[in-house]
Structures are given as structure tokens and as C-alpha cells.
Amino acid sequence: MKIRFLGACQEVGRSAFAIKLKEKYILLDYGVIMNHEVGFPMHISPKELHGVILSHAHLDHSGLTPLFYIRGRIPLYGVEPTFQLSNLLIKDFLHLSGYYLPYEYIDLRTMIDHCVNTKHGTEFAVSDAKITLLNAGHIPGSSQVLVECEGDRILYTGDFNTITTRLLSPADQNYGDLDALIIEGTYADEDHTNRQELERAFISKATEVVEDGGTVLVPAFGVGRSQEILCILRAYHFEYPIFVDGMAVDAIELLMNNKESLRDPELFARAVREAEWIERWQDRRRAVKTPSVIVSPAGMLKGGAAVFYMESIAKRSKNAVFLVSFQIPGTPGSILLEKKTFMLQGKPRRVDALVEKFDFSSHVGRRELQDVLSKLDKNTKVFIVHGAEENCSKLASWATTELGLEATAPRPGDEYET
């Protein structure tokens, strides 16, 4: 089999990888990158594809997939609630950025009509290949993709997490022998804080702020991170008001109908019952005046209801902003962390509220990445993707030097044979 790298090469975003089977390809993800502008992976024609496999719903993996359904009618494989969450995220993407996108709402609807829902651990066929989707532990429905054909076995991890979280079980690592591994390198240079220590610190600090009469804003990704934070608050019996807003509410409704994708559905249900859902502007105005925790997108403060909350919360030293999501350099959340400033009423102003970061990542950290690589057979070819240029190169160099693996950080357009 041949692997063609179309995106997420020495960068985080626009994941897209094509595996060639005889004359056509299986495409693994087709996402976008969103910095100052929307960016796309390298082109591949739908006529060249047997099908598309979607590892999970986040836009950096799913955001350009509707392009294949303008005229194409190829199957799209994944594990629910991936398709439902993708529909939610891409609809919002079209609403906000439709001017930049080469597809429309009707193409998204056609895409959804061609989804093939599978189950984790269940083998299915695409052309001559056998495909198995394995739990990735990243967001609900997220999958690693195992492709087997003519004796070769390739695994694509997508975004994955090997530790247990409140929301999800850890990634399945029962891979068997592999000929090639395409693995993310997002945190190749950074270890994550012990999860239990992090949770306790978060709860302790949130309690301290609220008991002092302040309000804690938690800007969080609408899919995955927001629900994780609600579960943490419930698991520690946080006894003060909790509000949840924006896309996080829509995602909650979807997950309530897909509880099989969650590690502890009962904890999730209790967390949802105890949170107050924001429905109107008057609810938002009341929330910012209440000593409480407000969980709201956007996770990098680039938009969403969290920006409204910042107008009130940023001005008072009793309040706090707890960033719990990855902050791309140059985003409002990143600038807030570095300089403690934020655009308020059109001007950059100093934030008086407490600002802290809690690393509730849904990606593997350096230790876990090295552990996964250390278990591989020495004949496995390794490709490091979905990370900053230096991260991908460093991890590839470490795997080569320390483990004797043939490891590479590919560039867009590179093609390798297993």
C-alpha cells in the first residue's frame, strides 16, 4: 500500500491522508486549518476514492469533507455520534465562514445521507481492504483507523488519548503488529499534568473564586471539552451554580441520545441535570452577576458567547477566566494568557480577573507518545503528523535514535510505500 500525505504535515490542522489500494484510494479525514484564514489540504478527486473514513468530528479533520458530495456519492464511514457532531460543527462553520468555503448546506446534507455508521472493533470492507475502527478516547465517537490489505497493516491514530477521563475511556491500544503507523505529534514536546491533580486544583480554585463572590468563566470547545468540565464539576460535588451556553448545549443534547459513546453515562446525566442551560440573553446577563461557573465556547475566545461574558467578567478582580483548551498562538486566548489583555469594546484592555490555564487535554502527551512508539516492532514505519514542525521532527528523531525505528515527519505531497 502507498500512503499519500495531503495535510497536517508539520502543522496542526487540515488532516488528510490517502491510502492507495490498486487504482484508487481510501481517504482518512479531510479537514481544514483555521488561523487568520481558512486553509485546505491538497486536492484529491472524488473519482479517485473508494470511500472516506472520518476519525472524528472536529473541523480540522472533517471540515472539507462535504466537498466530495457536490457531485460525488461515495460512502463516508465513522462511528456515531461523529456524523451528528460533524453536522452540528459544519453547519456552524458554514454560517460563520461560508464565504470562504467551496461547498454549501445542500452538500452537507448529501454528505450526511451517505454516512455509514459502524461500531468500534467491528471489521468491515472497503474495496479489497479490511477496516477496523478502534476507540481513540479523544471525543465521543472518535476513532483510530486500522487498514489491512494484502498482508500489510497500517494504523492511523487520528487524535487520540490513552488516559481515562471523566467523559471517555482511554484509546484502545490492542493494535497487533503494524507495518506502518501514522501518529499525531501535537504534544510531542510537552507532558500533561497528572489528571487527578489537575482536577483537584481546578475544583479548589473554582470553589475559592465562587466562595469569594466571583464568577468563573471557562471558555471551552463546544464538543468534548465543555462536557468534560461539567462531568468534573459533578464528580467533585461542586455545590455552586453552573451555567452552560452556546454550542456546548447543542452537543449535550446529541450526546444524551448517544450515551453508549460515553464512559459513565450516569455521571454525564447528573452533570447535565445540575447545570443550567442558557437559552436567552437575559439568562446570560443573570449568569455574569451570579457567583458561579460558566462553561461556554469558544475555547480560544475567538467568538461565541464566551466573548460576551468576557465584557463583564474581565473587569472585576474577584472573577476568573480558566482556559482549559489548546490555545493556538495569536488567538485571543493565547494573547490573554501571555499578556493578560483582551479586546473589550473594540480596544485591547488589561484584564483584572484572575487568568489561569488548566491543561485538560484530550491528546496524548510526550510520555504517552513515547510509550506507544516504544511498543512497536522495529520494522514498523512511523509517520509523525498533526504537530508543529519542530514537534514532528523532534519526535521522529527521538524514535529513530532511541528506538531504532524508521520514523519520518512528512511534508504535504509526500508519498511512501509500506
C-alpha positions in Angstrom: 0.0 0.0 0.0 1.0 3.6 -0.6 0.3 6.5 1.8 -0.1 10.0 0.3 0.1 12.9 2.8 -2.3 15.7 1.9 -2.3 17.7 5.1 -1.5 18.0 8.8 2.2 17.7 7.8 4.3 19.6 10.3 1.3 21.7 11.3 -1.9 21.2 13.4 -4.9 21.3 11.1 -6.2 20.1 7.7 -5.7 16.4 8.4 -5.9 14.4 5.2 -4.2 11.1 4.3 -4.9 8.8 1.3 -4.0 5.1 1.2 -3.8 3.6 -2.2 -5.4 0.3 -3.0 -4.6 -0.7 -6.6 -6.0 2.1 -8.7 -8.0 4.1 -6.1 -7.6 5.5 -2.6 -9.2 5.3 0.8 -9.2 8.8 2.3 -8.6 9.2 6.0 -10.1 12.6 7.1 -10.4 15.8 5.1 -10.2 18.8 7.4 -9.4 22.5 7.4 -7.0 24.8 9.2 -8.2 28.0 10.8 -5.7 30.6 11.6 -6.2 34.1 10.2 -7.8 32.5 7.1 -9.4 29.1 6.3 -6.8 26.7 4.7 -7.4 23.4 2.9 -5.4 20.2 2.4 -4.1 19.2 -1.0 -6.8 18.3 -3.6 -7.9 14.7 -4.4 -10.7 14.0 -6.7 -13.8 12.0 -5.5 -13.3 9.9 -8.7 -10.1 8.6 -7.2 -11.7 7.4 -3.9 -13.3 4.1 -2.8 -14.6 6.0 0.3 -13.8 8.4 3.1 -13.2 7.4 6.8 -13.8 10.1 9.3 -11.8 9.7 12.5 -13.9 12.3 14.4 -16.0 15.4 14.1 -13.6 18.3 14.8 -13.3 20.7 11.8 -9.5 20.1 11.4 -10.5 16.6 10.5 -14.0 16.9 9.0 -14.3 20.5 7.7 -13.7 20.0 4.0 -15.4 16.6 3.7 -18.7 17.9 2.1 -16.7 18.9 -0.9 -16.9 15.3 -2.1 -20.7 15.4 -2.2 -21.2 18.3 -4.6 -21.4 15.6 -7.3 -19.9 12.6 -5.7 -21.8 9.8 -3.9 -19.0 7.9 -2.1 -19.6 6.3 1.3 -18.4 8.1 4.5 -17.5 5.7 7.3 -17.3 6.5 11.0 -18.7 5.8 14.5 -21.7 7.8 15.8 -22.1 10.4 17.2 -19.3 11.5 14.8 -21.8 12.3 12.0 -24.2 14.1 14.2 -21.5 16.2 15.7 -19.9 16.9 12.3 -23.3 18.1 11.1 -23.5 20.5 14.0 -20.0 21.8 13.6 -20.0 22.1 9.8 -23.4 23.9 9.9 -21.9 26.5 12.3 -18.8 26.7 10.1 -20.9 27.4 7.1 -22.8 30.1 9.0 -19.6 31.8 10.1 -17.2 31.2 7.2 -19.4 30.1 4.2 -17.9 32.8 2.0 -14.6 31.0 2.1 -15.9 27.5 1.6 -16.2 25.7 -1.7 -19.5 23.9 -0.7 -22.9 24.7 0.6 -25.6 23.4 3.0 -27.0 21.1 0.4 -23.7 19.4 0.0 -23.5 18.8 3.8 -27.0 17.2 3.7 -25.9 15.0 0.8 -22.8 14.0 2.8 -25.0 13.0 5.8 -27.1 10.9 3.5 -24.1 8.9 2.6 -22.8 8.2 6.1 -22.2 4.5 7.0 -22.3 4.1 10.8 -20.0 1.4 12.1 -19.0 0.2 15.6 -15.7 0.3 17.3 -13.9 -3.1 17.0 -16.2 -4.3 14.1 -14.4 -5.1 10.9 -15.8 -4.0 7.5 -14.6 -4.0 3.9 -13.8 -1.1 1.6 -12.8 -2.5 -1.8 -10.0 -5.1 -1.1 -9.2 -3.7 2.3 -10.4 -4.7 5.7 -11.1 -1.7 8.0 -11.4 -1.7 11.8 -12.2 1.5 13.8 -10.8 1.5 17.3 -11.7 3.8 20.2 -9.4 6.9 20.2 -10.5 8.3 23.6 -10.4 11.9 22.1 -14.1 13.0 21.8 -17.3 10.9 21.7 -17.2 8.7 18.6 -13.5 9.3 17.9 -11.7 6.5 16.2 -8.3 5.2 15.2 -8.3 3.6 11.8 -6.7 0.2 11.1 -6.4 -0.7 7.4 -5.4 -4.2 6.3 -4.8 -5.2 2.7 -2.7 -8.0 1.1 -0.8 -8.7 4.3 0.0 -5.0 5.1 -1.4 -3.3 8.3 -1.5 0.5 8.6 -2.8 2.3 11.7 -3.8 5.9 11.7 -4.3 7.2 15.3 -6.1 10.4 14.4 -6.3 12.5 17.6 -6.1 10.1 20.5 -5.8 9.9 24.3 -4.5 6.9 26.2 -5.6 8.1 29.7 -9.0 7.8 31.3 -11.1 11.0 31.5 -14.4 11.7 33.2 -16.1 11.7 29.8 -14.3 8.9 27.9 -12.5 5.6 28.2 -8.8 5.6 27.0 -7.8 4.7 23.5 -7.7 1.1 22.5 -4.0 0.1 22.1 -4.5 -3.5 21.0 -3.1 -3.0 17.6 -1.1 -6.1 16.9 1.9 -5.9 14.6 1.9 -3.0 12.3 3.7 -2.3 9.0 3.1 1.5 9.3 1.8 3.9 11.9 0.5 7.5 11.2 0.6 9.1 14.6 -0.2 12.6 15.9 2.6 14.7 17.4 0.6 17.5 18.8 2.2 17.4 22.3 5.5 15.7 21.3 7.4 18.2 23.5 5.1 18.5 26.5 4.0 16.3 29.3 0.5 16.7 30.7 -0.1 17.3 34.4 -1.4 14.2 36.3 -5.2 14.2 35.6 -6.3 13.8 39.2 -4.0 16.5 40.5 -5.3 18.8 37.7 -8.9 18.1 38.5 -8.4 18.8 42.2 -6.6 22.1 41.5 -9.3 23.2 39.2 -12.1 22.4 41.6 -10.2 24.0 44.5 -9.5 27.2 42.6 -13.1 27.5 41.2 -14.5 27.0 44.7 -12.2 29.7 46.1 -13.3 32.2 43.5 -17.0 31.5 43.8 -17.0 31.5 47.6 -15.3 34.9 47.4 -18.3 36.2 45.4 -16.7 35.9 42.0 -17.7 34.3 38.7 -15.5 31.8 36.8 -15.7 31.8 33.0 -14.5 28.5 31.5 -14.1 29.1 27.7 -14.2 25.5 26.3 -14.6 23.7 23.0 -18.3 23.1 22.4 -17.8 19.4 21.6 -15.9 17.3 24.2 -14.2 19.8 26.5 -17.3 21.5 27.7 -18.9 18.2 28.6 -15.7 17.0 30.3 -15.7 20.1 32.5 -19.3 19.6 33.5 -18.5 16.0 34.5 -15.5 17.0 36.6 -17.6 19.6 38.4 -20.3 16.9 39.1 -17.7 14.2 40.1 -16.4 16.5 42.9 -19.9 17.6 44.0 -19.3 21.2 43.2 -22.2 22.8 45.1 -22.5 26.2 43.4 -24.4 27.3 40.3 -23.1 26.0 36.9 -24.2 27.5 33.6 -23.6 26.1 30.2 -24.0 28.0 26.9 -23.7 28.0 23.1 -22.8 25.0 21.0 -22.0 23.1 24.2 -25.8 22.9 24.8 -26.4 21.5 21.3 -23.7 18.9 21.8 -25.1 17.9 25.1 -28.5 17.2 23.5 -26.8 15.0 20.9 -24.8 13.1 23.5 -27.8 12.4 25.6 -29.0 10.3 22.7 -25.7 8.6 22.2 -24.8 7.6 25.8 -23.1 4.4 24.6 -20.2 6.7 23.4 -19.6 7.9 27.0 -17.5 6.2 29.7 -20.0 7.0 32.5 -23.5 7.9 31.2 -24.9 8.2 34.7 -22.3 10.8 35.7 -22.9 12.7 32.5 -26.7 12.7 33.0 -26.3 14.0 36.6 -23.9 16.7 35.4 -26.3 17.8 32.7 -29.3 17.9 35.2 -27.4 20.0 37.6 -26.2 22.6 35.1 -28.5 25.4 34.0 -28.8 25.8 30.2 -28.5 29.3 28.9 -31.4 30.0 26.4 -31.9 33.8 26.3 -29.8 37.0 26.6 -31.4 37.7 30.0 -30.0 34.3 31.2 -26.5 35.5 30.2 -26.9 38.8 32.0 -28.1 36.9 35.1 -25.2 34.4 34.9 -22.5 37.0 34.9 -23.9 38.6 38.1 -24.1 35.2 39.9 -21.2 33.7 41.8 -20.9 30.6 39.6 -19.0 28.7 36.9 -20.0 29.5 33.3 -18.9 26.9 30.7 -19.1 28.4 27.2 -17.5 28.2 23.8 -15.3 29.4 22.1 -12.4 27.6 23.7 -9.8 30.1 22.2 -12.1 33.1 22.8 -12.3 33.7 19.1 -16.1 34.1 19.2 -19.2 32.6 20.7 -20.9 33.6 23.9 -17.7 33.5 25.9 -16.7 36.8 24.3 -19.9 38.4 25.7 -19.1 37.1 29.1 -15.6 38.5 29.0 -17.0 42.0 28.7 -18.3 41.7 32.3 -16.0 39.1 33.9 -12.7 40.7 32.8 -13.3 43.9 34.7 -13.5 42.5 38.2 -10.5 41.1 40.1 -12.9 38.8 42.0 -13.7 36.9 38.8 -11.6 34.4 37.0 -11.0 33.0 33.5 -9.9 29.4 33.4 -8.6 28.4 30.0 -9.0 24.6 29.5 -8.4 24.2 25.8 -5.4 24.3 23.5 -4.6 27.9 22.5 -3.2 28.4 19.0 -0.5 31.2 19.1 -2.1 34.6 18.1 -5.6 33.7 19.1 -7.4 35.9 21.7 -7.0 33.1 24.3 -3.3 32.8 23.7 -2.8 36.6 24.0 -4.9 36.6 27.2 -2.5 34.0 28.7 0.7 35.8 27.6 -0.2 39.4 28.1 -3.4 39.4 30.2 -5.1 41.6 27.7 -8.3 41.2 25.7 -10.3 43.2 23.1 -13.0 44.8 25.2 -15.4 47.3 23.4 -13.1 47.3 20.4 -9.8 48.1 22.3 -7.1 45.9 23.8 -7.5 46.3 27.6 -5.9 44.8 30.7 -7.9 42.0 32.3 -8.3 42.4 36.0 -9.8 39.0 36.6 -7.6 36.1 37.5 -6.4 34.2 34.4 -5.2 30.6 34.7 -4.7 27.6 32.4 -5.7 24.1 33.2 -4.3 21.5 30.8 -7.4 19.3 30.3 -6.0 18.0 27.0 -7.8 15.2 25.0 -4.5 14.4 23.2 -1.6 12.2 24.3 1.3 13.9 25.9 5.0 13.3 25.3 5.2 10.4 27.8 2.3 8.6 26.3 3.5 9.1 22.7 6.9 7.7 23.6 5.2 4.8 25.4 3.2 3.9 22.3 6.2 4.1 20.0 8.3 2.0 22.4 5.9 -0.9 22.0 6.2 -1.1 18.2 8.1 -3.8 16.3 11.4 -2.4 14.9 10.2 -2.9 11.3 7.2 -0.5 11.7 7.5 2.6 9.6 6.4 5.6 11.6 5.0 8.9 10.3 4.6 11.8 12.7 1.8 14.3 11.7 -0.6 16.8 13.3 2.0 18.8 15.2 4.2 21.9 14.9 7.1 21.5 12.6 9.7 21.2 15.4 7.5 18.8 17.3 7.1 16.3 14.4 10.8 16.4 13.6 11.8 16.0 17.3 9.6 13.0 17.8 10.7 11.4 14.6 14.4 12.0 15.5 13.8 10.5 19.0 12.1 7.4 17.6 14.9 6.9 15.2 17.8 7.5 17.6 16.3 5.9 20.8 14.2 3.1 19.4 15.8 2.3 16.1 12.5 2.9 14.2 12.3 4.3 10.7 10.5 7.5 11.6 9.6 10.5 9.4 7.9 13.8 9.6 6.3 14.0 6.1 5.6 17.1 4.1 2.5 17.8 2.0 2.5 15.8 -1.1 5.0 13.2 0.1 4.2 9.6 -0.8 5.6 6.5 0.9 5.2 2.8 0.4 4.7 0.3 3.2 
